[in-house]
Amino acid sequence: MRTIESLRKELTALPDPLDVSGSPREVVAIEGRRSALNNAIHVIGVSATTLAEWRPRLDADVAYLDALNRVLQALNDELLALARPRTDHEWGVLANVKLSIVAIHRGVGIIDGTGWELSTIRLGKLLTEAGIEWCGSLPEVERRIREAQRRCDDAQTRLDAAQLDDAERAQRDGKLAATS
């Protein structure tokens, strides 16, 4: 595996094209190598930056999704426990729990105009108890996770390819050709 440092060393070790006394082919080969090294340095830098930006987002959203699923499970358990409400209070609690479940699936915008707020529905209380801030509905966070995972996978693939040395790249290309 190559690093930016090893690529830079290799780049600085290349002779200046004006100092090459060989054929034009040699000059073209050296400049081709220089271009490939510069490209690899660029790809490694961009990929590392992308991973540094998106991996924490991915980790945070995965943790939030896990927490939101735990809250949803608690709400579902409460809903089952309230299967047969008898008093007005129990009917109110049932409506609150149902609204909380719908908010998890559709977003807290559904409580607009109902007289409820996130802090007054069961969802808000469970989030507060768990020390979690509302960061979106299940579909929203799942979409963010897919996007972050796609970006991380793409950056990791590019990084891995850019770090291959010539022997590793030839071996990889040989395996790919054999499976085609």
C-alpha positions in Angstrom: 0.0 0.0 0.0 1.2 3.4 -0.9 0.8 6.5 1.3 0.8 10.2 0.3 4.3 10.4 1.8 5.7 7.6 -0.3 4.0 9.0 -3.4 5.5 12.4 -2.8 9.0 10.8 -2.4 8.6 8.9 -5.6 7.4 12.1 -7.3 10.4 14.2 -6.2 12.7 11.4 -7.2 11.6 11.7 -10.8 14.0 13.6 -13.0 13.1 16.9 -14.6 12.0 16.3 -18.2 14.6 18.8 -19.4 17.4 16.8 -17.6 16.5 13.5 -19.4 18.9 12.8 -22.1 17.0 9.8 -23.4 14.4 9.5 -26.2 11.2 11.4 -26.3 9.5 8.1 -25.3 11.4 8.2 -22.0 10.3 11.8 -21.4 6.7 10.9 -22.1 7.0 7.9 -19.8 8.4 10.0 -17.0 5.7 12.6 -17.4 3.0 9.9 -17.5 4.4 8.6 -14.2 4.4 12.1 -12.8 0.8 12.6 -13.8 -0.2 9.2 -12.3 1.5 10.0 -9.0 -0.1 13.5 -8.8 -3.4 11.9 -9.5 -3.0 9.3 -6.8 -1.9 12.0 -4.3 -5.0 14.0 -5.2 -7.4 11.0 -5.0 -6.0 9.9 -1.6 -6.4 13.4 -0.2 -9.9 13.9 -1.5 -11.0 10.4 -0.4 -9.5 10.9 3.1 -11.2 14.2 3.4 -14.5 12.7 2.3 -14.2 9.9 4.8 -13.3 12.3 7.6 -16.5 14.3 6.8 -19.0 11.6 6.1 -18.0 8.7 8.5 -18.9 10.7 11.6 -22.2 11.7 10.0 -22.9 8.0 9.3 -21.9 6.9 12.8 -24.1 9.6 14.4 -27.1 8.7 12.2 -26.7 5.0 12.9 -26.6 5.7 16.6 -29.6 8.0 16.3 -31.5 5.3 14.3 -30.7 2.7 17.0 -32.0 5.1 19.7 -35.1 6.0 17.7 -35.9 2.3 17.2 -35.6 1.8 21.0 -38.0 4.7 21.6 -40.3 3.2 18.9 -40.2 -0.1 20.7 -41.0 1.5 24.0 -44.0 3.4 22.4 -45.2 0.1 20.8 -45.0 -1.6 24.2 -47.0 1.3 25.8 -49.6 1.1 23.0 -50.1 -2.6 23.7 -50.5 -1.9 27.4 -53.2 0.7 26.6 -55.1 -1.7 24.4 -58.3 -1.2 26.4 -58.6 2.3 27.6 -61.4 2.9 30.1 -61.0 6.5 31.3 -60.7 9.8 29.6 -57.1 10.0 30.8 -56.2 6.6 29.3 -57.8 7.7 26.0 -55.7 10.8 26.1 -52.5 8.8 26.8 -53.5 6.4 24.0 -53.9 9.3 21.5 -50.6 10.8 22.7 -48.7 7.5 22.2 -50.3 6.9 18.7 -49.4 10.5 17.7 -45.8 9.8 18.9 -45.6 6.6 16.8 -46.9 8.4 13.7 -44.4 11.3 14.3 -41.5 8.8 14.3 -42.7 7.4 10.9 -43.7 10.7 9.3 -41.9 13.5 11.1 -42.9 15.9 13.8 -44.6 18.2 11.3 -47.7 16.0 11.7 -48.3 17.6 15.1 -48.5 21.1 13.7 -52.0 22.5 14.5 -52.9 19.8 16.9 -52.2 21.7 20.1 -49.4 19.3 20.9 -45.6 20.0 20.7 -42.7 17.6 20.6 -42.0 18.3 24.2 -45.6 17.5 25.2 -46.1 14.2 23.4 -44.7 10.9 24.7 -42.0 10.8 22.0 -40.5 14.1 23.3 -40.5 12.8 26.9 -38.8 9.5 25.8 -36.2 11.4 23.8 -35.5 13.7 26.7 -35.1 10.7 29.1 -32.7 9.0 26.7 -30.7 12.3 26.2 -31.5 12.4 22.5 -32.4 15.3 20.3 -34.9 14.9 17.5 -32.9 14.5 14.3 -35.6 13.4 11.9 -38.1 10.6 11.2 -37.2 7.0 10.5 -37.4 7.6 6.7 -35.3 10.7 6.9 -32.6 9.2 8.9 -32.6 6.0 6.8 -32.2 8.2 3.7 -29.3 10.0 5.3 -27.6 6.7 6.3 -27.9 5.4 2.7 -26.4 8.6 1.4 -23.6 8.7 3.9 -22.9 5.0 3.4 -22.8 5.5 -0.4 -20.3 8.3 0.0 -18.1 6.5 2.4 -18.1 3.3 0.3 -17.2 5.3 -2.8 -14.4 7.2 -1.0 -13.0 4.0 0.5 -13.0 2.3 -2.9 -11.2 5.2 -4.5 -8.7 5.4 -1.6 -8.0 1.7 -1.7 -7.4 1.8 -5.5 -5.2 4.9 -5.2 -3.0 3.3 -2.5 -2.3 0.1 -4.6 1.3 -0.1 -5.8 2.0 -1.3 -9.3 2.4 -5.0 -8.2 -0.9 -4.9 -6.2 -2.7 -3.2 -9.1 -1.5 -5.9 -11.6 -2.5 -8.6 -9.2 -6.0 -7.0 -8.7 -6.4 -6.5 -12.5 -5.4 -10.1 -13.1 -8.0 -11.4 -10.7 -10.6 -9.2 -12.3 -9.7 -10.4 -15.8 -9.9 -14.0 -14.6 -13.4 -13.6 -13.2 -14.7 -11.8 -16.3 
